[in-house]
Every structure is written in structure tokens, then in C-alpha cells.
Amino acid sequence: MSLVPSTVAEWLAGRAIYAQAEDAALRASWGDVSIESEVLSPIAAAADAAAESDRQLQFLGQPLAEEVVEIAGERVDLLGTCQRIACDRAGYADGPVVLVIGAEEQDSGVTRLTVLRPMGVGA
């Protein structure tokens, strides 16, 4: 059994840094169906956490389509990441940035990804 260095253990047990981002106009336009998103990550600097919260607000602050696309190869490693996905499906020719929320490798050598694709302006 390998031991975790004490500095790493201390860091893992330390307090989390929280950053919030809110857009009052978005909240007003979505009303009761607006969402709150929370992510716990290994970001260590407050400025980086603030930048990440702004990035999430920009991505999640627009209508999203949940879609399933197939890509070549075994790519379950994409789960939980934002990626540019280009494939034959309508709307994917230019490789939109999507959030991969599901990944299932198929026997045929492709991976079926469940993604959230922004439908807003500039998506």
C-alpha cells in the first residue's frame, strides 16, 4: 500500500474555495426554472475558481439540448469534460463545444456520447 505524502493529504483535507457567479437578467428570464450548478474540483486559486464559475455561467446560461452522438474510438475518457465534437450529425459539422454527460463504448469500436449542446447565440 502506498502512502499519500502529508502535504497532499493536508491539501485534500483542507477547506474548499467557493466562487459564485450569477446573472440577474438570466435568473429573471428563466424564473422558477432557473438552475443552480455546483462543481467540486481541484482548483487551488480563488481567481481560477472565479474564472471557472464565470465559464460555467456562460455555458449553462443558455438553452441546452441533450443529444446522443457517436464518435470513432473508445472515448469514455471524455466523460465530464467540455469538448469540440465534430461528426455527421446535424449541427456538428463545425465541432460545437459540448459538455459530455454520458459515454458508452460500443462493440463496434465507437463511443456513444450523451452531450449538452448550447443552443444560444454564438454556440
N, C-alpha and C positions, 0 to 999 in steps of 0.2 A: 504494500500500500504506500503510495507517495503522499507526502505531507505537503500542505499548502504553506508557502512562506508566510511568516507572521505579517508582513506588510500587506500581502494580498488578502489575507484573512481579515485584517483590520479594515481594509478598504471595502470588502464585501459586507462587513457588518456595520459599516458606517451609515450615517443618515443620508437619505436621498436628497437630491436637489430638485426642487419643483419649480416649473416655469409654466405660466399660463398665458394664453393668447385668446382674446375674444374680439369679435367684430359685432358691434351693436346693430349695425344695419342687417347683417346676416341673421342674427338672432330675431330681430323684428320681422324680417321677411319669412322666416321659417316658423316662427311662433312656437306652439306647443310640440311640434315635431322636430325641432332643432335637436342636435345631438351633442353629447359631451364625449370627448375622446381622452383616454389616459394611456400612456405608454411608459413602462419602466425599462430603462436602458442603461448601458454602462457609461453614458456621457458623464464626464467628470467636471466640466467647467460650466458655470452658470450662463455665460454668454452662448456657449454651444447649445445648452438646453433651451434658451430663449429662441435661438435660431431654429431649432427643431420644432418648437411649438408653433412658430410662425409658418414653417413649411407645412406642418400638418393642417393648420387652419386654412391655408391656401388650397391644399388638396381636398380636404373634406368639406370646405365651404361652398361647394358647388354640387349640382346634381351628379350622382354617380350611377352608372349602370353596372349591375353584376352580370358578368358574362363568363362563358366557358370557351377557351380556345385550346387548340392542340399545337404543340411545338415539337420539333425534332429533338431526339435525345432523351436521356434520363436526367431531368432537371428539378427534382424535388428540392434541391438546394435553393431554389428561388422563393420558396415559401416565406412569407413575411417581409418581402422586400419590394421596393419600387423598381420597376424595370421598364425599359423600352422594348415592347414586344411587336415584332413585325411578322405577319402571317397572312394567309389567304382570306381570312375572314373580313367581311366588310368593315371598314373603319380602321383597319390595322395595317394598311399599306405603308403609311408613313411612320409606323412604330410609335404609337402614343405611349406615354408613361402611364403605367397601371400599377396598382397595388395587388400583389399576389396573395390571395387569402386561402387558397387550396391548391394542392399539387398531388396528382396521382399518376405514377408511372404506369404505362400500359405495356402489355406483352409485345406489341407491335413496334416498340422502340421509340414511341412518342410519349410525351407527358401532357396530360390534360390539366390545364391550369384554370382555376376559378379566380377571376380578377375583378377588381373595381376599376372602371374606366371613367374618368371625368367627362362630363357631357357639357361643361360650361365653355365660355369664351376662352379661346387660347388653349383648349385642351389638346 
